[in-house]
Amino acid sequence: MSSVDFKVEIGGLKLRSPILLASGTVGYGHEIAEFINMNSLGGIVTKSISLKPRKGNPPQRIVETPAGMLNAIGLANVGVEEFIKEKIPFLKKYDVPVICNIAASSVEEYVECTRLLDYEESIKAFEINVSCPNVKEGGLQFGNDLKSVGIVTNKVRAVTKKPLIIKLSPNVSNISDFAQIVKDEGGDAVSAINTLVGTAFNIFTRKPKIKNVNGGLSGPAIKPIALAKVFEIKRKVEIPIIGIGGIMDWKDVVEFMIAGASAIQLGTVNFINPIAADQIKKDLEEYCVSNKIQKISELTGSYILE
Ligand SMILES: Cc1cc2nc3c(=O)[nH]c(=O)nc-3n(C[C@H](O)[C@H](O)[C@H](O)COP(=O)(O)O)c2cc1C
């Protein structure tokens, strides 16, 4: 039994720990469940679910880069129906809050997907992935357009009373404007950040290393950017933040919380060290005990600027 109070609250979502697993990096929990104690996680965020199954992009879909990786999976997923039939029952075997991440190519699809999943009692919150092309607007990503993020938040809000988290894209100039519109339209929290656009070439074949050419950059390479985005939101908008981006160990968690995060998600680290979530929790507890921190939530936004 821990002497440190790990409980956190994110826009009405009460969690026993601030450590969550990030969307797309642990699928629907099957593989990671062999390595970690699912019952001590703060929560698991599912791979993005869309209304219909998606095959995703052709390979090569992943490539390692200095201090990170590029991925262009193309939102491959099983779709709502299969998710309800096959994936939810597996997750129900554990005492772990499920945060359902939703992807879509139209506002209507976001709404329909949320509506169909809303009755599932094991889903404790929705995380909306707005880093998706808006087919009706010529493929412009929802997450790069302030108005679209506002509309998606507003329309999804209307069909669920569960905590609504919007996962923000870092590929914008002022991320705090996006956090503000989420708040104004009834969102409960934001996750920051999704991946940054990147690419890589093979110098011998002169071809892109990723078939899709561009991919999403993640891992330690993006940590300083993610921290700056979390800090910008914290200073400008009063909304709970889930920090994501290059978190590899307990020190990174503390840094994100000091910058303003109420909770964090582990992404790329799960590929390198699948037991990271358990290790980080243990190390965080030691840090809190030796620094006389009784409640981990005290860390949130505790930065000192002079
Ligand atoms: C292989 C891979 C697949 C991902 N798939 C999704 C996804 O389906 N939906 C989503 O919102 N984010 C997805 N992400 C983004 C992560 O959830 C996270 O925001 C990002 O990787 C930054 O965190 P990290 O540096 O700790 O990995 C994916 C990331 C990776 C590496």
The ligand as a MOL file (V3000), in Angstrom:
LIG
                    3D

  0  0  0     0  0            999 V3000
M  V30 BEGIN CTAB
M  V30 COUNTS 31 33 0 0 0
M  V30 BEGIN ATOM
M  V30 1 C 2.6780 3.7120 -33.5490 0
M  V30 2 C 1.8580 4.8410 -33.0120 0
M  V30 3 C 0.4720 4.8460 -33.2420 0
M  V30 4 C -0.3200 5.8840 -32.7440 0
M  V30 5 N -1.6660 5.8600 -32.9530 0
M  V30 6 C -2.4580 6.8360 -32.4220 0
M  V30 7 C -3.8720 6.7810 -32.5680 0
M  V30 8 O -4.4430 5.8460 -33.1230 0
M  V30 9 N -4.6030 7.8080 -32.0420 0
M  V30 10 C -4.0280 8.8560 -31.3700 0
M  V30 11 O -4.7460 9.7480 -30.8870 0
M  V30 12 N -2.6810 8.9160 -31.1990 0
M  V30 13 C -1.8950 7.9490 -31.7050 0
M  V30 14 N -0.5290 7.9970 -31.5160 0
M  V30 15 C 0.0690 9.1350 -30.8110 0
M  V30 16 C 0.3840 8.8050 -29.3410 0
M  V30 17 O -0.7830 8.4750 -28.6290 0
M  V30 18 C 1.1160 9.9860 -28.6530 0
M  V30 19 O 0.2830 11.1220 -28.6520 0
M  V30 20 C 2.4280 10.3300 -29.3400 0
M  V30 21 O 3.1100 9.1750 -29.7690 0
M  V30 22 C 3.3660 11.1530 -28.4510 0
M  V30 23 O 3.7160 10.4620 -27.2780 0
M  V30 24 P 5.0970 9.6080 -27.1350 0
M  V30 25 O 6.2170 10.5060 -27.5880 0
M  V30 26 O 5.1760 9.2380 -25.6920 0
M  V30 27 O 4.9520 8.4240 -28.0280 0
M  V30 28 C 0.2920 6.9610 -32.0080 0
M  V30 29 C 1.6800 6.9290 -31.7920 0
M  V30 30 C 2.4540 5.8970 -32.2630 0
M  V30 31 C 3.9320 5.9160 -31.9950 0
M  V30 END ATOM
M  V30 BEGIN BOND
M  V30 1 1 1 2
M  V30 2 1 2 3
M  V30 3 2 2 30
M  V30 4 2 3 4
M  V30 5 1 4 5
M  V30 6 1 4 28
M  V30 7 2 5 6
M  V30 8 1 6 7
M  V30 9 1 6 13
M  V30 10 2 7 8
M  V30 11 1 7 9
M  V30 12 1 9 10
M  V30 13 2 10 11
M  V30 14 1 10 12
M  V30 15 2 12 13
M  V30 16 1 13 14
M  V30 17 1 14 15
M  V30 18 1 14 28
M  V30 19 1 15 16
M  V30 20 1 16 17
M  V30 21 1 16 18
M  V30 22 1 18 19
M  V30 23 1 18 20
M  V30 24 1 20 21
M  V30 25 1 20 22
M  V30 26 1 22 23
M  V30 27 1 23 24
M  V30 28 2 24 25
M  V30 29 1 24 26
M  V30 30 1 24 27
M  V30 31 2 28 29
M  V30 32 1 29 30
M  V30 33 1 30 31
M  V30 END BOND
M  V30 END CTAB
M  END
